Amino acid sequence: MSKVEQFEELRPLLFSIAYRILGSVSEAEDAVQETWLRFDGSATRPTSTKALLSAAVTRISIDVLRSARVRREEYVGPWFPEPLLSDPYQDPARSVELADSVSMAALLLLERLSPLERAVFVLREVFGFGFDEVAAAVERSEAACRQLLVRARRHMEAGRPRFEAVRKEREELASRFFGALREGDVASLQELLAADVSVVGDGGGKAPQLARAVIGAENVARLLASVFLRMARIDVTFEPHEINGQPGAIFRDRDGKVLHTIALDVLDGQIQTIRSVINPDKLGHVGPVADAWAIDREVRQARRPTE
């Protein structure tokens, strides 16, 4: 195989590693591209191309994450990962680990880890690399990597929900939720929401967003029904779509441009959290992005028809 063929065969894996370390589609794609440039410019003939490239993309991602941490500390409002519509890497033997690690909730837990802890956790726990390969990738001893993994596991386990919904249950609940949302049915929406449900938005100061999280089933149901009915009057639509392996939807303006995405956390038969990403900088990979400020002005001007 040529270098290009070897790299393209491994590209899905490299992207998936980088995305889980960075939580950003655009930064992960850049890390993969930088990995290719280094590989293409090297005369080394590795024993394992997979190990070499996985190590390279990991080191690049760690460096990017260290600088990104500073920006995220100054971020306006809640920071969420860039929505991922589909994971390009599939491994039937590790399907559970791959699915568990790409959800919005899991990626936000990963944000609590140091860059090295995060890289070690991703390589070992998600992708099943041996400790010798992990150690080579992060340039630490195997003993140090084992300690990093222990700390990472402790942080991750402390934040994980105790009972997660099975896929079929999530999909059925999401179908009912989006049906009720289309109808603006407050009562039906409320039945599907946990008592302490929260809806949180990530606008990054670059799009309209909630001043603070809205909490409580009644409050959230009324907010969702009211806002969507107004958006529907100006021809905003949504299409249910898996977001980061969770039930979700993509909202579009009348021209089909992307307004925002939402992802639903489902637990114990109810929706626990609704996360919306409306920051235009995080939506470009989904499609052409709408002018969220213009949509917000139209929504505010919308009024119920006179009876």
Beta strands, then each sheet from edge to edge (+ up, - down):
strand 1: 193-202
strand 2: 214-215
strand 3: 237-240
strand 4: 248-252
strand 5: 258-267
strand 6: 270-277
sheet 1: 2+ 1- 6- 5+ 4- 3+
end
